[in-house]
Amino acid sequence: DDLAAMAGLTPPMEPGGARRDVAAHELIRERLRSDPDAVVVDHGGRTRDAKTLDALADRFAAAVLRHGTDGVRVGLRLRRSAELLAAVQGTLRAGASFVMLDPDDPARRHDDIALDAALAAVVDDVDAF
């Protein structure tokens, strides 16, 4: 019943609309690679082009795989940024899933969430992971 209700909220696809046979992160990767010079992030006065975001997502995915977290959950304790977008994209590219952790929440809350969600890793810094 829930799936039917959710399907009713989604308008029918127009001809030439999004492909339903491809995961969203794969469509994002295709889009990033189709126009590498396009500005895709403008945050805090700092811009990132598609090529830079795509490369960061690939590096993050490789790090996830090196840590043996393929197919598991990764906690992302990052502020809103291009790095957060790349971490989400990279986590999905690696076949893992992510759990968002608010950096302003108390450490005890993060510990409880990490235990509940069986997080394999918690990332505070994309470059360090």
C-alpha positions in Angstrom: 0.0 0.0 0.0 2.8 2.4 0.9 4.5 1.8 -2.5 1.3 2.5 -4.3 0.7 5.7 -2.4 4.3 6.8 -3.1 3.9 6.0 -6.8 0.8 8.2 -6.8 2.9 11.1 -5.7 5.3 10.8 -8.6 4.0 12.3 -11.8 4.2 10.2 -14.9 7.4 10.5 -16.9 7.4 12.7 -19.9 9.0 11.3 -23.1 12.7 11.7 -22.9 12.6 11.8 -19.1 14.9 10.2 -16.6 15.8 6.6 -17.1 14.4 4.3 -14.4 16.7 1.4 -15.2 19.8 3.3 -13.9 20.6 4.3 -10.3 20.5 8.0 -9.5 24.2 8.2 -8.6 25.0 6.6 -12.0 22.9 9.3 -13.7 24.7 12.0 -11.7 28.1 10.5 -12.7 27.1 10.5 -16.4 25.9 14.1 -16.1 29.2 15.2 -14.4 31.2 13.6 -17.1 29.1 15.0 -19.9 30.0 18.6 -19.1 33.2 18.5 -17.0 33.7 22.3 -17.0 30.2 23.1 -15.8 30.0 24.7 -12.3 28.0 22.3 -10.3 28.5 23.6 -6.7 28.5 27.2 -5.5 28.8 27.2 -1.7 30.2 29.9 0.6 31.6 31.8 -2.4 33.6 28.8 -3.6 32.7 27.0 -6.8 33.5 23.5 -8.0 33.3 22.2 -11.5 31.9 18.9 -12.5 35.3 17.4 -13.2 36.6 18.3 -9.7 33.5 16.9 -8.0 33.5 13.7 -10.0 37.2 13.2 -9.2 36.6 13.7 -5.5 33.7 11.3 -5.6 35.9 8.7 -7.3 38.7 9.1 -4.8 36.2 8.8 -1.9 34.7 5.7 -3.5 38.1 4.1 -3.8 38.8 4.9 -0.1 35.5 3.3 0.9 36.5 0.2 -1.0 40.0 0.2 0.5 38.5 0.2 4.0 36.4 -2.9 3.1 33.1 -1.1 3.5 31.6 -2.3 0.2 27.9 -2.9 0.8 27.7 -1.5 4.3 26.8 1.8 6.0 29.1 4.7 6.3 28.4 7.6 8.7 28.9 11.1 7.2 29.5 13.7 9.8 30.2 16.6 7.5 28.9 20.1 7.2 27.1 21.1 4.0 29.8 21.5 1.4 31.0 20.2 -2.0 32.9 17.5 0.0 29.7 16.3 1.5 28.1 16.0 -2.0 31.2 14.1 -3.2 31.1 11.8 -0.1 27.5 10.9 -0.7 28.2 10.2 -4.4 31.4 8.3 -3.6 29.7 6.2 -1.0 27.0 5.2 -3.4 29.5 4.5 -6.2 31.3 2.1 -3.8 28.1 0.1 -3.3 27.8 1.3 0.3 25.0 3.3 1.9 25.3 6.4 4.1 23.9 7.7 7.3 24.0 11.5 7.8 25.3 12.6 11.2 24.8 16.2 12.2 28.2 17.6 13.3 26.5 19.7 15.9 24.9 16.8 17.7 26.6 15.5 20.9 29.1 12.7 20.5 27.0 10.3 22.5 24.2 10.7 20.0 26.6 9.8 17.2 27.8 6.8 19.2 24.2 5.5 19.6 23.4 6.0 15.9 26.7 4.3 14.9 25.8 1.3 17.1 22.2 1.2 15.9 23.0 1.5 12.2 26.1 -0.8 12.5 28.3 1.8 10.8 31.5 0.5 9.4 33.1 3.9 9.5 32.3 7.5 10.4 33.8 10.2 8.2 34.6 13.6 9.5 37.1 14.7 6.8 36.8 13.5 3.2 40.5 14.1 2.6 41.5 12.0 5.6 39.3 9.1 4.8 
